[in-house]
Amino acid sequence: MSSNEQKLLIETARDFIEKDLIPIYDKIEKNGIDSDLISKLAENGYIGANLPESEGGVGLDDASYILLLEEFSKYVPSIALFIFIQNNIAIPLLKLSENKEIALNFIEEIIKGKIHASIALEDLTNYKRSDLRIYEDNRIIKGNKEYVLNSNANILLSLSDNGENLVYLKSSYLNKIEYRRLGFRALSFSKVLIDAKLDENPVLITRKASNILSNLYEESGAYIASIALGMSKEAINKAKEYSKKREAFGKLLHEFQPISFAISQIEVELEALENYLDKIVSIKDKSRYTGIKILTCEFSRKVAKLSLQVHGGYGYFEDFKVERIYRDSMALSILFSNFIKDRVLLSKYLIDPKSAEY
């Protein structure tokens, strides 16, 4: 897309966010993302945004899609993460399915907002793999999954049999034990107990499914980075605006050097990270996606903490929205990273393929 087209895309997204999301965001955080809101996201083309037009999507290029995610994450991070899960995990997994007819039908329903998917983060990050197995003799799928994000979805896409297969599980076969959530509270987060009929829950991929999911995880780094940068922008903007209004000892906060220096440095670092992300996306250097994810997730935590400190005690009040950014920035790092795996990948790319071996 041209720069003018990207500008129009962001203006349209901001208008949607201001009119349809911000007024009800407290309700969304409390009660979750309901079917009406999912339908609105689908109608506006945000689900399937980066899918080619020939396949029913909008056809955004990576650079434009990243700007879109960043804009949503400034104001409604939970919605940005929901869009990411559908566009960058669920739909790509379905596209790679061996059962093309079933998969294409599911993709069409996701794009139209009729269904939405959840994913077990233990499958995505390879941090842990719970026991879920297919029993062909009894025609059942049985076991459990930890850390299922967006667990109130209609379906769960899950690895089974030690990562060999990918199965499609309907929500009616899932018994959920919901966790208390730190951040992204609009998205349910659960442990799931599974006892499903194989004939009603198709197997989508029947060989080395974990490798496919690992590749998606690695490629997702740039999109997670855009969400982190969006939250960072909003956090520093809130700190900057508050420092121009709040007085202490007869002076505005921004008149104190430690505060103005810290905010100014963050602004420079933010611009540098944005430029780096733009560069690696424009040249499609996916080998560096993990690196930008590590940098931006750490950065978003730092910026959110600074904003909280600038606001002082008021930063902990929900009305100021700073505590929400702080929670979400912490959660993003926890949910979408594997400390060892990410750094091993980075070492192999930037030093040598044998780097970081035990």
N, C-alpha and C positions, 0 to 999 in steps of 0.2 A: 504493500500500500504506500501511496505517496504521503508526505508529511501532512498535507491538507486533509487527506482522507483519514489519517490517524487522528488528527485534531478533531474532526467531525465525530469519529468513533468515540473518543473520550468525552466529548461534550454531550453526546447522546447518552452514554453510560452514566455520566454525572447527573444528568437530568432525571434518569430513571432512579438512581440511588436516592437523590434528594426528595423525589415525590413519592416513591413506592417503598423505600427501605428505611431510611433514617427515622421517619415519624413512628414506625412500629418496631424499631430495632430492639428496644428493651423487651418488648413482648416476644420477639423472635428468640432472643437470648434465654428467656424464661421458658417458653413453650416449644421451641424448636421451629424448624422450617416446614410449614404445612403444605398441603397439596396445591392450594391456590397460589401460593408464592412460587412454587416450583413450576407451575403452569405459566406464570408471568415471565419467569426467567427463560423458559423454553420459547414462549411467543416472541420474546425480544432477541432471540438468537444466541443467548449466552451459553446454552447447553448445545454442544456440537459446534461451538464457535470456530474451532480450529480444524474441523472436519471438512474435507473438500465439498464444494457445492454439488458435485456429481454424486456424492454419497449422502446428500440431504443436509449438509452443514452450511456454515456461513463462508468458510474458506479463508479465514484469517491466517496470515503468515505469522511465524513465531514472534517477530518483533512487535507486531500489532497486538497479538494475543497477550504477550507479557505486559504491555502497557494497560490492557484491559484488566488483567488480574491485579496489577498494582493499584489501579483506580478503585476497584472494589475493596481491596484490603486496607485502604486509607480509612474508610468509613465503616465497612461491614466485613471484617476479616472472616467471620464464619461463613458468609456467603461466598467469598472468594475461594475459601478452601472447599466448599461444596462444589463449586463450578470446576475446580481443579480435579477433584475425585472423579467426577463424571467424565470430563473431557480427556484427562490424561492417564487415568487408570482403567476405569470401567470400559469405555468405548474401545481403546486400543486392545485390551484383553479380548473383547468380543470379536474385534476385527481379525484377530489371530486364531480364532476358533476353527477347529477342524469340521465342525457342523455348521456350515455356512448359512444354510437356510434359517435355522433357529437363531443364530447369532445376529443376522441382519434384521430379523424381526424384533429382537430385543433392542438393538441399536436404534431402530426407528421409534420404538416406544420411549426410550430414554430421551431422544432428541425432542419428541413431542411433549415431554414432561409427564407422561402417563405412569412411568415407573422410574425409580432411581436406585442406585446400587451402593452397597457398603463394601468395605475391604478390611481384612484383618491386617493390622499394622505389623504383626509378627511375620506375616507372609511377605510383606513389602520390604521391610528393613532387614529381614533375615536375622533378627535379634534372638528369636526363639521360634520353635515350631511345635505347636500342640498336636496331639494325636487325633487325626481325623482319617478314617479309613473307609474304603469301598468294599463291601462284602457282596461279591457277585452271587454266591450261592443263595443268600437270603434276600438279594436285591435291595440292600439298604446302604445308607451312608451314615456312619455313626462316629461321634467323638465330640470334641470341643475346640473352640478358638478363643484366644485371649485378645484383648485390645482391638475390638472391632469398632471402627470409626464410622459414624453415620448409621449406627446399628438399627435405627427405626426405618431403614429403607425397605423397599419391597423385596429386594434380593441381596444375597451375599455371594460375592465371587471369592472362592476360597481354594487354597491348595489342599490336596489330600495325598495320602500314601507317600509320606516323606517328600513331598514336593513334586512328585511325578505327574500328578493329574491336577487339572483345574475344574472345579465343579460349580454349577449354578444352583443356589439353594433358595427356595422360596421362604419368605418370612414366616409363613404358617408352620414351618418345621423347625423354627429356631426358638429356644427358650433362653431369654436374655436376663442377665444379671447386671444391671447398670452400675457403672462406677460413678463416683463423685468426680466431676470434671474441674480441672484447673482453669483451662481456657477453652475458647471456641465452644461456648456453652450451648449454642444453637444446634450443635451436632451431638447426638447421643453417642455414648461411648460405653461399650459393654463387653462382658464375657458372654460367649454364646455356647449353649449346649445343643447339640445337633442329633436328631434322630429322624432321618428322612428316607423316603422311598426313592430308590434309584430311578425308577421308571418315570417319576414326575419331576426329577431334578437332574437334568442332563449333564453329562460329562462333556466339557467343551474342548479341553486339550488333554491328550492321553500320553504325552511323553515330554519329559524335562520341562514341565510348566514353570518350575521355580527359576530356571534360567531366563525364561521370557519375562517373568516378573522382576527379576534382578536387573534386566536391561531397562525396563520401564522405570524402575527406581533410580537408576543411574541417570537416565535422560531427564528425570523430573527435577533435577537440581536447579535448573534455570528458572523453572516456574515457582518453586519454593522460594528462591531468591527474590523473585519479583514481589511475592506476598510479604516477605520480610522487609523489603525496601519500602513498600507502601505503608506498612505499619510504622516504620522508622520516620518517614516523612511526616506522618500525622503526629507522632510523638514529639518531634522536634518543633513542629509548628505550634503545637499547644504550649510547649515550654517557652518559645520565643514570645508568643502573644501574652502569656501570663506574666513574663518578666517585664513587659512594657506597661502593665497595669498595677501590679502588686508593689507596694512600698514597704520598706523596712529601714528603720532608723532615719526616716526622712528622705530616703532616696529610692528610686525605682530599682527593682532587682537587676535589670540589665546594666545599671550603672556600676555595679560591683564587678571588678575584673575577673574573679574566678568564674562567675556565672557567664559573663559575655564571652570570655575566652573559650569556655567549654562548649557553648552553643555554636560559636563560630567554627571551631574545629570540627564539630559534628557535621556542619553544613558542607565543609570541604570534603570530608571523608565520604559523605553521602553522594556528592557529585562524582567523586572518583569511582565509587562502586557502581553507580548507574552507568557511567561511561564504559567501565570494564564489562558489565553485563551486556550492554548494547553491542560491544565489539565481538564478544565470543558468540553471541547469537547471530549476528550478521554474517560471520564467517562459518557458522555452524560447527564450531569447535566444541563438540560434546565431551571431549576429554577433559575440559575445564569446568564442566557444569557442577561437578561435585565440589570443586574448590570454591566457586562463587557461592554455593549454598552454605558451606562452612563459614565463610567470611560474613555473609549477610545475616545469618542466624545469630552469630555472636554479636554482630553490630546492632541488631534490633534489640537484643537484651540490654546492651549498654545504653542505647538511646532512650529506651523506655525507663530504665533506672534513673538516668539523668533527669528526664521529664518529671518523674515522680519526686525527685529531690528538689527540683525547682519549685514545684507546687507545694512542697512541705506537707503538712498534715492534710491539706485539702486534696492532695493527690489520691488519697485513699477513699475519698467519697465518690460514689458511682456517678454523681452528676457531672463530674469533670471528665469522665471517660478515660482518664489516664491509667487508672488501675486495671481497666479492661485491656488496654494495649499491653501493659506489663504482663498480665496473665497470659494473653495470647502469644506474646513473643517468647515467653518461657515454654509454653506448650508446643509451639512450632518446632523448637529445637529438640524437644523431647520426643515428639511423635514422629518426626520425619528425618531422623538421623540415627545412624549406628556409628558411634564414636570410632571404633576400631576399623570397621569395614570401610567407612568413608575415607579415612586417612591412609589405609592400605591402597585403595584405588588411586588416590591422589599421588602417592609415592610411586606406584607402578607407571603412571602416566608421565610424571615429571622428572623422575630419576632414572628408573630402569625397571623392566618387567619383573625382575627378581627381587625388587626392593620390598622390604617389610615382611619377608618370609620368615617363618619360625624354624 
